[in-house]
């Protein structure tokens, strides 16, 4: 169940498109290819937040 279903509202078309893009095989492949860079950026943000 998505948050929209839980609160009883229909998602906006842009929200649907974004969700579908994030769930696509192409997006998963891009994330896998860039995982090291993504993890390094997240770690840097965490360090800067301290």
C-alpha positions in Angstrom: 0.0 0.0 0.0 1.3 3.4 -1.0 1.1 6.5 1.2 -1.5 7.9 -1.3 -3.7 4.8 -0.9 -3.4 4.9 2.9 -4.6 8.5 3.1 -7.2 8.1 0.4 -6.0 10.5 -2.3 -5.1 9.9 -5.9 -1.5 10.7 -6.7 -0.8 13.6 -9.1 0.4 12.5 -12.6 3.9 13.8 -11.9 4.0 11.6 -8.7 2.9 8.6 -10.7 5.6 9.2 -13.4 8.3 9.7 -10.8 7.3 6.5 -9.0 7.3 4.5 -12.2 10.7 5.9 -13.2 12.2 4.9 -9.9 10.9 1.4 -10.2 12.1 0.9 -13.8 14.8 -1.5 -14.8 16.7 1.4 -16.4 16.8 3.3 -13.1 17.9 0.2 -11.2 20.7 -0.3 -13.6 21.8 3.3 -13.4 21.8 3.2 -9.6 23.8 -0.1 -9.6 26.4 1.5 -12.0 26.7 4.6 -9.8 26.3 2.9 -6.3 29.9 3.8 -5.2 29.5 7.5 -6.0 26.0 7.6 -4.4 27.3 6.0 -1.2 30.3 8.4 -1.0 28.0 11.4 -1.5 25.7 10.2 1.3 28.6 9.6 3.6 29.9 13.1 3.0 26.6 14.6 3.8 26.4 12.6 7.1 29.9 13.8 8.0 29.0 17.4 7.2 25.8 17.2 9.3 27.8 16.2 12.5 
